[in-house]
């Protein structure tokens, strides 16, 4: 009988699917600050309309002690006509810190576990300012009582969202949060992000018209309607703008699944054009709408449009595909009271080099820094003077080479390095190294045959040379040595064995490779008529490339002398 009932239930679901997905919408209201009265008004606006039957609407408020709703409170919204908050109190949390990312994570995890649903939306409500602020704190959700905040550039916002079930929609009811920098931090947490790249008036989003939208429609349809409702509410005489103010208003919904393709295309396009555009980007930026703290943000869509306007399509064939990639990210967008085509998402483009110099180190901590926009901006404000010098981390002998481990200086652009023997004599050769941008340390191998010293300089893209780093070294004739590089071997096409024969050790070099069971799997012999280094390109041996993973022993024998080295193939 139970099996029959279960089959009937499943059959009814297949024949008569639900007309709308079940939704849980959580609203995290960080109002322990001067916004608490607006928080009360917004909760009341949620209570002022009938809730769709398929919606659980849960709020967590944090307000000052004198607000009438002190501390942390969790409520399930129920309609009423009272000017006070009357929705049932689920939990009274006492004093909480809404500027702690763990408080946000705890609420979201609790809410989605207690009210499971097919669709999930999280609203983060409070003060915000993109990834930066004028002072040291770069944040969203400041808590004045706890004197804390959730940092964007330090990864706290990303941390708070990282352990949550996947969100269908993430909405920021906070100023200036729709930017490429913030999207890169939160894109792994939500399918769609709704926010404004401009300031959000204290009245915030119109919840009384947003709540009914969840009765029907797909995720992208609802997201687009939320954008429309927000913009419409701030028209003169709108429900959020009864007095007809003309503040700049923007809102957009961004599809995060398309961001990776756009971010990569954005990086590749600008880095490939870096040879000439430092002279052309500042005039383009001057034509764009400015916003954010210090007016240091512009709209990425307008930036691409202004570039297209200024540059010949024949010279810039990659710009049109890049614009298309950005359009694919934007579900809906718009603006009011701005005579520019903006509203999609902001990107940091400081007015002056002074702003850039003050913030690029913090910017470098963002996820979006992986796409090297701050490096591109450094070139916009170039050329620059001499870069900092590298630092010596360690030095030592490897066979007949001096191995230097160098630390790249704190610098927002690519550098290359010159290593020169000193004193310079006839036959001396400089060594050039160009580590990857962002690589913290790198190695340089210098052939040496006696004690000496080296001069090392860093060179920036404009050819400016740093102050010199001087490194002195001693020398001791190496003995019979053998090594495999790299070790462990992850890529067999890069593997080689190298050795050093000291004076008096010339002749036939016999090399044998054994597996962990002691079975010989490979061998070669080389005639070496002079002392010094030798090399066996393991990568060129077909039998080596066929070897499976494991631990191996490589032996070297010359005359009566021998040595061993262990290597791992992964």
C-alpha positions as CSV (number, residue, x, y, z in Angstrom):
1,X,0.0,0.0,0.0
2,X,2.8,2.4,0.9
3,X,4.6,1.6,-2.4
4,X,1.4,2.3,-4.3
5,X,0.9,5.7,-2.6
6,X,4.5,6.6,-3.3
7,X,4.1,5.7,-7.0
8,X,0.9,7.7,-7.2
9,X,2.6,10.7,-5.6
10,X,5.5,10.5,-8.0
11,X,3.2,10.1,-11.0
12,X,1.1,13.2,-10.0
13,X,4.3,15.3,-9.8
14,X,5.3,14.2,-13.3
15,X,1.8,14.8,-14.7
16,X,1.1,18.0,-12.9
17,X,4.4,19.8,-12.2
18,X,4.5,22.8,-9.9
19,X,3.6,26.1,-11.7
20,X,6.3,27.9,-9.7
21,X,9.5,26.9,-7.9
22,X,9.6,27.2,-4.2
23,X,11.7,30.1,-3.0
24,X,13.6,30.9,0.3
25,X,14.7,34.5,0.4
26,X,16.9,35.5,3.3
27,X,17.6,39.2,4.1
28,X,20.7,40.0,6.2
29,X,20.1,43.5,7.5
30,X,23.3,45.0,9.0
31,X,21.6,48.0,10.6
32,X,23.6,48.5,13.8
33,X,24.4,52.0,12.4
34,X,22.6,55.1,11.2
35,X,20.5,53.0,8.8
36,X,18.4,51.3,11.4
37,X,15.3,53.4,10.8
38,X,15.5,52.5,7.1
39,X,15.7,48.8,8.1
40,X,12.5,49.2,10.1
41,X,10.8,50.8,7.1
42,X,12.0,48.0,4.7
43,X,10.8,45.2,7.0
44,X,7.4,47.1,7.2
45,X,7.4,47.3,3.4
46,X,7.8,43.5,3.2
47,X,4.9,43.1,5.7
48,X,2.7,45.4,3.7
49,X,1.9,43.0,0.9
50,X,0.6,39.5,0.6
51,X,3.3,36.9,0.3
52,X,3.2,34.3,-2.5
53,X,2.4,30.9,-1.1
54,X,5.6,29.4,-2.5
55,X,7.8,31.9,-0.7
56,X,9.6,31.8,2.7
57,X,10.8,35.3,3.5
58,X,13.2,35.4,6.5
59,X,15.0,38.4,7.8
60,X,17.8,38.8,10.4
61,X,18.1,42.3,11.7
62,X,20.9,43.8,13.8
63,X,19.9,47.2,15.2
64,X,21.1,49.5,18.0
65,X,19.9,49.2,21.6
66,X,17.7,52.2,21.3
67,X,16.0,51.2,18.1
68,X,13.1,49.2,19.7
69,X,14.4,46.1,18.0
70,X,17.8,45.7,19.7
71,X,20.5,43.2,18.8
72,X,20.1,40.3,16.5
73,X,16.5,39.1,15.7
74,X,15.3,36.5,13.2
75,X,11.8,36.8,11.9
76,X,9.6,35.1,9.3
77,X,7.7,37.8,7.5
78,X,4.0,37.8,7.8
79,X,1.7,40.5,6.3
80,X,0.2,43.2,8.5
81,X,-0.9,46.8,8.4
82,X,0.9,48.0,11.5
83,X,3.7,50.7,11.4
84,X,5.6,48.4,13.8
85,X,7.4,45.2,13.0
86,X,5.0,42.4,13.9
87,X,6.3,39.3,12.1
88,X,6.8,36.3,14.4
89,X,10.2,36.4,16.2
90,X,11.9,33.1,15.5
91,X,15.1,33.8,17.5
92,X,16.4,36.6,19.6
93,X,20.2,36.5,19.3
94,X,21.2,39.2,21.7
95,X,24.2,41.3,20.8
96,X,25.7,40.2,17.5
97,X,28.4,41.5,15.2
98,X,26.9,42.0,11.7
99,X,30.3,43.2,10.5
100,X,31.7,39.7,11.1
101,X,31.6,37.4,8.0
102,X,30.9,34.4,10.2
103,X,27.6,36.1,11.3
104,X,26.5,36.4,7.7
105,X,27.5,32.8,6.9
106,X,25.8,31.5,10.1
107,X,22.5,33.2,9.2
108,X,22.5,32.0,5.6
109,X,23.4,28.4,6.5
110,X,20.8,28.4,9.2
111,X,18.1,29.9,7.0
112,X,18.6,27.6,4.0
113,X,18.8,24.5,6.2
114,X,15.6,25.4,8.2
115,X,13.7,26.5,5.1
116,X,14.9,24.2,2.3
117,X,13.6,25.1,-1.2
118,X,14.2,24.7,-4.9
119,X,15.3,28.3,-5.3
120,X,17.5,30.4,-3.0
121,X,18.1,34.2,-2.8
122,X,20.2,36.1,-0.3
123,X,19.9,39.9,0.2
124,X,22.8,41.6,1.9
125,X,21.5,44.9,3.2
126,X,23.5,47.8,4.7
127,X,26.2,50.3,3.9
128,X,28.6,49.4,1.1
129,X,31.2,51.0,-1.2
130,X,32.4,48.5,-3.8
131,X,35.8,47.0,-2.8
132,X,37.2,50.2,-1.3
133,X,36.5,53.2,0.9
134,X,38.4,56.4,1.6
135,X,40.0,55.1,4.8
136,X,41.6,51.8,5.6
137,X,38.4,49.8,5.8
138,X,37.3,48.4,2.5
139,X,33.9,47.0,3.2
140,X,30.3,46.2,3.3
141,X,28.0,45.8,6.4
142,X,29.7,48.0,9.0
143,X,28.6,47.4,12.6
144,X,29.1,50.6,14.6
145,X,28.5,48.8,17.9
146,X,31.2,46.2,17.3
147,X,33.4,48.6,15.3
148,X,33.8,46.0,12.6
149,X,32.9,45.4,9.0
150,X,33.1,42.8,6.3
151,X,36.1,43.5,4.1
152,X,35.8,42.8,0.4
153,X,39.5,43.2,-0.5
154,X,40.6,41.0,2.3
155,X,38.4,38.2,1.1
156,X,35.9,38.3,4.0
157,X,32.8,38.6,1.8
158,X,34.0,35.8,-0.4
159,X,34.7,33.7,2.8
160,X,31.2,34.4,4.1
161,X,29.5,33.1,1.0
162,X,31.9,30.2,0.2
163,X,30.2,27.5,2.3
164,X,26.6,28.3,1.3
165,X,24.5,26.2,-1.0
166,X,24.5,27.7,-4.5
167,X,22.4,30.9,-4.7
168,X,20.1,31.6,-7.6
169,X,20.2,35.3,-6.8
170,X,22.4,37.4,-4.7
171,X,21.2,41.0,-4.2
172,X,23.1,43.8,-2.6
173,X,20.9,46.5,-1.1
174,X,24.0,48.6,-0.5
175,X,25.8,51.4,-2.3
176,X,28.1,50.8,-5.3
177,X,28.4,47.0,-5.1
178,X,27.9,46.1,-8.7
179,X,31.5,46.1,-10.0
180,X,33.8,43.7,-11.8
181,X,35.9,43.5,-8.6
182,X,32.9,42.5,-6.4
183,X,31.6,40.1,-9.1
184,X,34.9,38.3,-9.2
185,X,34.7,37.8,-5.4
186,X,31.1,36.5,-5.3
187,X,30.6,34.9,-8.7
188,X,31.2,31.4,-7.4
189,X,28.4,31.8,-4.9
190,X,25.4,32.8,-7.1
191,X,24.0,32.5,-10.6
192,X,22.8,36.1,-10.8
193,X,24.0,39.1,-8.9
194,X,21.7,42.2,-8.6
195,X,23.1,45.5,-7.4
196,X,23.8,49.1,-8.3
197,X,27.1,50.5,-9.4
198,X,26.0,53.9,-8.2
199,X,24.9,55.1,-4.8
200,X,21.7,53.5,-3.5
201,X,19.3,56.0,-1.8
202,X,18.5,55.3,1.9
203,X,15.1,54.0,0.9
204,X,16.8,51.1,-0.8
205,X,15.0,48.5,-2.9
206,X,11.2,48.5,-3.1
207,X,10.3,45.3,-1.3
208,X,6.6,45.9,-1.5
209,X,6.8,45.4,-5.3
210,X,9.6,42.9,-5.3
211,X,8.0,40.3,-2.9
212,X,5.0,39.5,-5.2
213,X,7.4,38.7,-8.1
214,X,8.3,35.4,-6.6
215,X,4.8,34.0,-7.3
216,X,5.7,33.0,-10.8
217,X,8.5,33.2,-13.4
218,X,12.0,31.8,-13.9
219,X,15.1,33.0,-12.1
220,X,16.3,35.3,-14.9
221,X,12.8,36.7,-15.5
222,X,12.4,37.5,-11.8
223,X,15.9,39.1,-11.7
224,X,15.1,41.3,-14.7
225,X,11.8,42.3,-13.0
226,X,13.6,43.3,-9.8
227,X,15.9,45.6,-11.8
228,X,12.8,47.1,-13.5
229,X,11.0,47.6,-10.2
230,X,14.0,49.3,-8.6
231,X,14.4,51.8,-11.5
232,X,10.7,52.5,-11.7
233,X,10.5,53.1,-8.0
234,X,12.9,56.1,-8.3
235,X,11.1,57.8,-11.2
236,X,9.7,61.2,-10.1
237,X,6.7,60.4,-8.0
238,X,7.7,56.7,-7.7
239,X,7.1,54.8,-4.5
240,X,10.7,55.3,-3.4
241,X,10.9,58.9,-4.7
242,X,7.6,60.8,-3.9
243,X,9.3,64.2,-3.9
244,X,10.9,63.8,-7.4
245,X,14.6,63.9,-6.5
246,X,16.9,63.4,-9.5
247,X,19.7,61.4,-8.0
248,X,21.7,59.2,-10.3
249,X,20.2,55.7,-10.2
250,X,21.5,52.5,-11.7
251,X,20.7,48.8,-11.3
252,X,21.7,45.6,-13.1
253,X,21.4,41.8,-12.9
254,X,24.6,40.0,-14.0
255,X,24.8,36.4,-15.1
256,X,27.9,35.0,-13.4
257,X,28.3,31.9,-15.6
258,X,29.5,34.2,-18.5
259,X,32.0,36.2,-16.4
260,X,34.9,33.8,-16.8
261,X,34.9,34.1,-20.5
262,X,34.6,37.9,-20.3
263,X,37.3,38.3,-17.7
264,X,39.8,36.2,-19.7
265,X,39.0,38.1,-22.9
266,X,39.2,41.4,-21.1
267,X,42.7,40.6,-19.8
268,X,44.0,39.2,-23.1
269,X,42.6,42.2,-25.1
270,X,44.2,44.9,-22.9
271,X,47.5,43.2,-22.4
272,X,47.9,42.6,-26.2
273,X,47.2,46.4,-26.8
274,X,49.5,47.7,-24.1
275,X,52.2,48.9,-26.5
276,X,50.2,52.0,-27.5
277,X,47.1,52.6,-25.5
278,X,48.8,54.3,-22.5
279,X,48.6,57.5,-24.6
280,X,45.0,56.9,-25.6
281,X,43.1,55.5,-22.6
282,X,43.1,58.6,-20.4
283,X,41.2,60.8,-22.9
284,X,38.7,57.9,-23.3
285,X,38.3,57.7,-19.5
286,X,37.7,61.4,-19.4
287,X,34.5,61.0,-21.5
288,X,33.0,58.4,-19.1
289,X,30.6,58.8,-16.3
290,X,32.4,58.9,-12.9
291,X,31.1,57.4,-9.7
292,X,32.2,55.9,-6.4
293,X,34.5,57.2,-3.7
294,X,36.8,59.8,-5.2
295,X,34.9,59.3,-8.5
296,X,37.4,56.5,-9.2
297,X,34.9,54.1,-10.9
298,X,33.5,54.1,-14.4
299,X,31.0,51.8,-16.2
300,X,32.7,48.9,-18.0
301,X,30.1,48.9,-20.7
302,X,30.6,52.6,-21.4
303,X,34.4,52.1,-21.3
304,X,34.1,49.5,-24.1
305,X,31.7,51.8,-26.1
306,X,34.0,54.8,-25.8
307,X,37.0,52.7,-26.9
308,X,35.0,51.5,-29.9
309,X,34.1,55.2,-30.6
310,X,37.7,56.3,-30.5
311,X,39.5,53.4,-32.2
312,X,39.2,52.1,-35.8
313,X,37.5,48.7,-36.0
314,X,40.2,47.6,-38.5
315,X,42.9,48.3,-36.0
316,X,40.9,46.8,-33.1
317,X,39.2,43.6,-34.4
318,X,39.1,42.2,-30.9
319,X,37.0,44.9,-29.4
320,X,33.6,43.8,-31.0
321,X,33.9,40.3,-29.6
322,X,34.8,41.7,-26.2
323,X,31.7,43.9,-26.2
324,X,29.6,40.8,-27.1
325,X,31.1,38.8,-24.2
326,X,30.1,41.6,-21.8
327,X,26.6,41.8,-23.2
328,X,26.3,38.0,-22.6
329,X,26.9,38.7,-18.9
330,X,24.2,41.3,-18.4
331,X,20.6,40.0,-17.9
332,X,19.1,43.4,-17.4
333,X,20.4,46.9,-16.6
334,X,19.4,50.5,-16.7
335,X,19.9,54.0,-15.2
336,X,18.0,57.2,-14.4
337,X,19.1,60.8,-14.4
338,X,22.5,60.1,-16.1
339,X,23.1,61.3,-19.6
340,X,25.4,58.4,-20.4
341,X,24.7,54.8,-21.3
342,X,25.6,53.2,-18.0
343,X,24.1,50.9,-15.4
344,X,25.8,47.6,-16.0
345,X,28.8,47.3,-13.7
346,X,31.7,49.5,-12.5
347,X,35.4,49.0,-12.9
348,X,38.1,50.8,-11.1
349,X,39.8,53.5,-13.2
350,X,41.3,56.2,-10.9
351,X,41.2,59.8,-11.9
352,X,44.8,60.3,-11.2
353,X,48.0,58.4,-10.5
354,X,47.8,59.6,-6.9
355,X,44.7,57.5,-6.3
356,X,46.2,54.6,-8.1
357,X,49.5,54.7,-6.1
358,X,47.5,54.7,-2.9
359,X,45.3,51.7,-3.6
360,X,46.9,49.3,-6.1
361,X,48.5,47.2,-3.3
362,X,45.1,46.5,-1.8
363,X,43.6,46.0,-5.2
364,X,46.2,43.3,-5.9
365,X,44.6,41.2,-3.1
366,X,41.3,40.9,-5.0
367,X,40.3,37.9,-7.1
368,X,39.9,40.2,-10.1
369,X,43.6,41.1,-9.8
370,X,44.3,37.7,-11.5
371,X,43.1,39.4,-14.7
372,X,45.8,42.0,-14.3
373,X,43.7,45.2,-14.7
374,X,45.8,47.0,-12.1
375,X,48.9,46.1,-14.2
376,X,47.2,47.7,-17.2
377,X,46.3,50.8,-15.2
378,X,50.0,51.1,-14.1
379,X,50.9,51.4,-17.8
380,X,48.1,54.0,-18.4
381,X,49.8,56.2,-15.8
382,X,53.3,55.5,-17.1
383,X,56.1,55.8,-17.9
384,X,57.4,55.3,-14.4
385,X,60.8,55.8,-12.8
386,X,63.2,53.1,-11.7
387,X,61.6,50.1,-10.1
388,X,62.6,48.6,-6.7
389,X,65.5,46.2,-6.5
390,X,65.1,42.4,-6.1
391,X,65.9,40.8,-2.8
392,X,68.2,37.8,-2.3
393,X,66.4,34.9,-0.5
394,X,69.1,32.2,-0.7
395,X,72.1,31.1,-2.6
396,X,74.0,27.8,-3.0
397,X,75.8,25.5,-5.4
398,X,74.1,23.0,-7.7
399,X,76.7,21.0,-9.6
400,X,78.9,23.8,-11.1
401,X,76.2,26.5,-10.9
402,X,75.5,29.1,-8.3
403,X,71.8,28.9,-7.6
404,X,70.2,32.2,-6.6
405,X,66.7,32.4,-5.2
406,X,65.4,36.0,-5.7
407,X,62.3,37.7,-4.5
408,X,60.5,40.0,-6.8
409,X,59.9,43.5,-5.4
410,X,56.5,44.9,-4.7
411,X,55.6,46.3,-8.1
412,X,52.4,46.4,-10.2
413,X,53.9,45.4,-13.5
414,X,56.2,42.8,-15.1
415,X,59.9,43.1,-14.5
416,X,62.9,41.3,-16.1
417,X,66.3,40.9,-14.5
418,X,69.9,41.2,-15.6
419,X,72.5,39.2,-13.7
420,X,76.1,40.4,-14.5
421,X,79.4,38.9,-13.3
422,X,81.7,41.3,-11.6
423,X,84.3,42.3,-12.3
424,X,83.4,42.1,-16.0
425,X,86.2,40.4,-18.0
426,X,86.4,39.3,-21.6
427,X,84.2,36.4,-22.3
428,X,81.8,37.2,-19.4
429,X,78.1,36.8,-20.2
430,X,75.1,38.4,-18.6
431,X,72.1,36.2,-17.7
432,X,68.6,37.5,-18.3
433,X,65.5,36.2,-16.3
434,X,61.9,37.0,-16.9
435,X,59.7,35.4,-14.2
436,X,55.9,35.3,-14.5
437,X,54.0,38.4,-13.3
438,X,52.9,37.8,-9.7
439,X,55.5,35.1,-9.1
440,X,56.9,35.8,-5.6
441,X,60.3,34.2,-6.0
442,X,62.3,32.7,-8.8
443,X,65.6,31.0,-9.4
444,X,68.6,32.0,-11.5
445,X,71.5,29.6,-12.2
446,X,74.9,31.1,-12.9
447,X,77.9,29.0,-14.1
448,X,80.9,29.7,-11.9
449,X,84.4,28.4,-11.7
450,X,85.8,30.4,-8.8
451,X,84.8,32.9,-6.1
452,X,83.3,36.3,-7.2
453,X,80.4,38.6,-7.0
454,X,77.3,39.5,-9.1
455,X,75.4,42.6,-9.9
456,X,71.6,42.1,-10.3
457,X,69.2,44.8,-11.6
458,X,65.5,44.9,-12.3
459,X,64.1,46.5,-15.5
460,X,60.6,47.7,-16.0
461,X,58.6,47.9,-19.3
462,X,59.9,51.4,-20.0
463,X,63.5,50.4,-19.7
464,X,64.1,52.0,-16.3
465,X,66.7,50.2,-14.2
466,X,66.6,49.6,-10.5
467,X,69.4,50.2,-8.0
468,X,71.8,47.2,-8.1
469,X,71.7,44.2,-5.8
470,X,75.2,42.9,-5.2
471,X,75.8,39.2,-4.2
472,X,79.2,37.8,-3.2
473,X,79.8,34.1,-3.3
474,X,82.6,31.6,-2.4
475,X,83.5,28.6,-4.6
476,X,84.5,25.1,-3.7
477,X,85.2,22.5,-6.4
478,X,82.2,20.1,-6.4
479,X,82.7,16.4,-6.2
480,X,80.9,13.7,-8.2
481,X,77.2,14.8,-8.2
482,X,74.0,13.6,-9.8
483,X,70.5,15.1,-9.9
484,X,67.2,14.9,-11.8
485,X,65.2,18.0,-12.7
486,X,62.4,18.6,-12.1
487,X,62.0,16.2,-9.2
488,X,59.3,15.1,-8.6
489,X,58.6,14.6,-12.3
490,X,55.1,15.7,-13.1
491,X,55.6,16.3,-16.8
492,X,57.8,13.6,-18.4
493,X,58.5,15.8,-21.4
494,X,60.6,18.2,-19.2
495,X,62.7,15.6,-17.3
496,X,66.5,15.4,-17.5
497,X,69.4,14.0,-15.5
498,X,72.5,16.1,-14.9
499,X,75.8,15.3,-13.3
500,X,79.2,16.8,-12.6
501,X,82.5,15.0,-13.0
502,X,85.4,16.4,-10.9
503,X,89.0,16.5,-12.1
504,X,90.4,13.0,-12.9
505,X,86.9,11.4,-13.5
506,X,86.6,11.3,-17.2
507,X,85.6,8.3,-19.3
508,X,82.5,6.2,-19.7
509,X,79.5,7.4,-17.7
510,X,77.1,4.6,-17.0
511,X,73.5,5.6,-16.0
512,X,70.9,3.1,-14.9
513,X,67.3,3.6,-13.8
514,X,65.7,1.1,-11.4
515,X,62.1,0.8,-10.2
516,X,61.1,0.3,-6.6
517,X,61.4,-3.5,-7.0
518,X,65.0,-3.2,-8.1
519,X,64.4,-3.9,-11.7
520,X,66.4,-2.0,-14.3
521,X,63.9,-0.1,-16.6
522,X,66.3,2.1,-18.5
523,X,70.1,2.6,-19.1
524,X,72.4,4.7,-21.2
525,X,76.2,5.3,-21.5
526,X,78.0,8.5,-22.4
527,X,81.6,9.2,-23.1
528,X,82.9,12.3,-21.3
529,X,86.4,13.3,-22.1
530,X,86.6,16.4,-19.9
531,X,85.6,17.1,-16.3
532,X,82.4,19.2,-15.8
533,X,78.7,18.8,-16.4
534,X,76.9,16.2,-18.5
535,X,73.2,15.8,-19.3
536,X,70.8,12.9,-20.2
537,X,67.5,14.1,-21.7
538,X,65.2,11.6,-20.1
539,X,62.3,13.3,-22.0
540,X,63.8,12.1,-25.3
541,X,63.7,8.4,-24.2
542,X,60.5,6.7,-25.4
543,X,60.7,4.1,-22.6
544,X,61.0,6.8,-20.0
545,X,57.8,8.5,-21.3
546,X,56.0,5.2,-20.9
547,X,56.9,4.7,-17.3
548,X,54.1,4.7,-14.7
549,X,54.0,6.7,-11.5
550,X,56.2,5.6,-8.7
551,X,59.6,5.9,-6.9
552,X,62.7,5.2,-8.9
553,X,66.5,5.1,-8.3
554,X,69.0,6.5,-10.8
555,X,72.6,5.4,-10.5
556,X,75.7,6.8,-12.1
557,X,79.0,5.0,-12.3
558,X,82.3,6.1,-13.8
559,X,85.3,3.8,-13.2
560,X,85.2,2.8,-9.5
561,X,83.1,5.8,-8.4
562,X,79.4,5.9,-8.2
563,X,76.4,7.9,-6.8
564,X,72.6,7.5,-6.6
565,X,69.6,9.8,-6.6
566,X,66.0,9.0,-5.9
567,X,63.3,10.4,-8.1
568,X,59.5,10.3,-8.1
569,X,57.2,10.3,-11.2
570,X,53.8,11.6,-10.4
